Amino acid sequence: LAAAAPVASQAQSASDEWEYTATIYGWLPSMGGDLSVPTGPRGGGGGSAAVGLSMGDVLDALNFTFQGMLTADKGRWGMGTDIIYLDLGSSGKKTRDLTFGDVELPVGVTANVDFDLTSWLWTIDGTYLVVDDPDHPVKLLAGARMFDLSTDVKWTLEGDIAGQPLPGRSGRGDGSETIWDAIVGVKGLVKFGEDKKWFVPYYLDVGTGDSDLTWQAMLGAGYAFDWGDLVAVWRYLDYNMPSGDVLEDLDANGAAIGVTFHF
C-alpha cells in the first residue's frame, strides 16, 4: 500500500519542483512460517537446542503497530522510505506445532506456549520514472529492505507417553536477527473513469542478500481527492531464509487501507 499509493501523486508529467507525500496505513496480515529459537548455550562443547513453532497458530494478538511512508520526487527521480513496527504477543493452548531440533512432540503430548515478537520492516529505495504517461505512470525502483525481529518463547509440555504421565517440562528461549536484502522492482498505476480520479495501483519487488529470496506484491484500487489519495490493496510479503536462522520462512498477506497526503 505505502509503495503503491504515492505513485498517484506522480500521475501528471514529471515536475522540476520537489513533490512530497506522507502515507499512514494499516496492514494486519495473516502470517505463516517457522521460527527456530535457541534454548541452550551457543558455542563451546554444549552446542545449542532450538524450539520451532508455527506462527500461524500463535501470532493472533497485536499489542502495538505503526506503519507509514515518506516520498520525495523531482523530475523523473525520486526516493522513499517505508517503515512498519509490530509488537505481537499470544498464547497457544494444547498445540502440537512445536519441535525441539528436528524432533516433533510425541503422540499424546501437547504444549502450552506464550510467544512475544517485536519486529521492524524498513524499506528505502530510489526510483526513476520510465513511463511519463499521466494515465499510466511507471517507475523502476532499487534499494534495500531490512527485517529485524526479536522473539521470546515460553512453553510447558503436557500429556503422557505410553500411558505414563509426562513429568513437568517447561522452558524458555529467545532469539534475535537482522536481515538485509537488496531489492529491485516496479510500481505504477492505471487511471480510469470519466474524470480519471479512480486508479489501480500495482507494485512488485524481489531481492536477496541475507535471505535466500524475498519478494512482495501489491494490487488494489484508489481514489484521488484534491488533498490526497485513499487506497485499498492486497499485499503479500514472502521471505525464504537459510536453514538454521531464527527466521527460516515467513509469509504474510492480507488487505491494507490507508491515506496519502501531498505537500
N, C-alpha and C positions, 0 to 999 in steps of 0.2 A: 504493500500500500504506500509506504513512505517513499519508495523508489519510483512508483508509478505516478502518483498524484502530481508532483511538481512539474511533470512534463507538460501539463495543461497550460501552465503559465508561459511556456515557450511556443505555443501554437502559432503565434504571429511570427513574422520574419525575424531572424536573429538581429538583436539590437546592439549598438555600440555602447549603451548605457548599462551599468550594473543593475541586475534584477535579482531580488532575493525572495525566498519562500521559507515559511516555517510551518511544519506539519505536526499536529498532535493526533495520534491514532490509537486504537485499541485492537489488539490481536491476542486472543486467548485460544490457542490451538489445542487440538488433541495431540498427545505425544506418545511415541513409542520408541523403544530402543533398549540398550543394555549398558549398565554401569558395572565397573569392577572396582570395588572399594577395598583398599588394603586394610587388613585386620591384624597384622603382625609386624614384627620388626623388619626393616629393609636392610639389605646388605648383611655382611658377616656370615656366620655359619647357620643362622636361624632361618634364612630365607624369609618369605612372606606369604601369607594366605590372602585370599580375596573372597569377598562376598559379591555375588552378582544378583541383580533383580531387574524385573521388567518395569519400566517407568509407566507403562500404560495402565498398570494396576494400582500404583501407589501415588502417582502425582495427580491428585484430584483437588487440591486445595491451594488457592492463591492467597498469599499474605500481602504482597505489595508488588506493583509493577509501574514502570514509567517507560513510555515509548514515544519517540519524537525524531524529527529530522530537520536539518537546515540545508539550503542550497544557495549557491551564488552563480550567476551566469553573466557573461559579457561576450557579445558576438556569438560565435559558434562554440566557444569554450565555456566549460562550467566545472563546478566541483560541489561535492556534497558530503554530508555525514549523517549517518542513521544510527541510533542507539536504542537498545532495549535492555531494561533491567528487570529481572524476575526474582522474586523471593517466594519459593514454594515449600509447603510442608504438608505432610499427610501421614495417615496411619493405615496399614493394611492388616486385616484380621484373617487368620487361618489361610494364608496364601501359600502356594507351593512354587511360586515364581521366584525361588531363592536357591542359589547354588553356592558351594564353597569350593573354590578352584573349579575343577570340571565335574565335581560330584553333585548330583542332584539330591534333593531331600528323599530319604527312604519312604516307601509306601507306609501310610499311617502317620506320617509326621507332617505337621504344618508349622508355619511361622507367623508370629505377630511382629510387624515391622513398623517402626517410626522412622520417617525419612524427611530430611530437610535438604533443600538445594537452593543456592543462590547463583545467579549467572548474569553475565554481561555479554551481549551480542552487539559488536560495534563494526560498522562498515564505513570506510572512507574511500571516495573514488573521484576521478576526474572524468569528464565527459566531452564528447565532440559531436556537434550536430551535423550528421552526414546527409540528412534529407531535410531541407529547409522548405517544407510544404506546410502552409497554415492549417490544412485539414489533416495532415498525416506527418507530423514531425517525428524523426527517428534519430536517436542518439546511440553512439557506441560508448562504452564505459570500460575503465580499467582501474583497479585499486586493490584493496586488501580488506579482509574480514577477520576479526578477532572474536573468538569464543572463549570466555573464561568462566569456569564453574568451580564451585566448592560444594562438597557433599558431606553429610553426616548421617550414618545409619545405625539404628539400634534394633536388635532383634531378640526374640525369645522363642525357642522351639517347644512345641507341644506334641503329644501323641505317644505312641508306643511302637516297639519293634518286636515282631513275633510274639505278640501278646504280653510283652514285658513293658511296664511303664518306662517312658524315656526320662532319664534324670534331667533335672533342670539345667537347661543350656541357654545361656544368654551371652550377648557380646555387643561390641560397638566398633565401628570402623569409620574412617573419614579419609577423604582424598580431595585433591585439587589439581587442576590442569588449565593451561592457557594454550590455545590453538590459534596459530596464524596461517592464513592462506592468501595467496594472490588470486584475484578473480578478474575475469573479463566477461562482458555481456552486452546486451542491447535492451533499450527501452524506448517506448513511444506510445502513441495513441492514434485512434481514428475517430474523427468528429463526425457526427451525423445529426439529422433533424433539420427542420426548416431554418432555424436561427443558429445552428451549429453549436448549441450550448451543451448538448449531450455528447459524451465521448466514451470510448472503450480504451482504457489503459492496459498496457501489457509490459511485462518485464521478464528477463531471463538472464541468469549469470551462472557461471561454472568456474571452479577453481581447485587448486591443490597446493600443498605445502606441508604443514604438519599433518594434515589429514590425507588419506589416500584420494578422496574425492569429496567435494561439497558442491551443491548446486541449489538454486532456489528459483521458483517461477511464480508469477502473479498474473491474474487476469480478472477484470471486473468491469464496472460501469461508474460513470461520474457525471456530475452536472456543474457547469461553470456559472458562478454568480459574478457580480461586479467586484465583490470584495475578495473572492477566492473560490475554492472548489470543494465540493462534497463528494467523496469517493467511497465505494464499497468494492472489495476484491476478495478473491480466494487466494490464499498464499500457502505455498508448500516449500519447506526447507528440509534438506537432507545432508547428513554427514556420514561418511564411511571412514572409520579410523583403524589404524593398525591394531592387531590383537595385543592385548596386554595393557592398553591405555585405560585410564579411568573411564573415559567415554569411548566405547567401542563402536556404537552405532546410535544414530538419532534421526528420527523423522518427526516433523511437526507440520500439521496442516489444519487449516480452518479459515473461517471468514474473518475479515477485518473491516473496520469502518473508521473514517477519520475526516479531518477538515484541514485544508491548506490555506494559509493567509499569504497574500502578496504585498511586498513593500519595496 
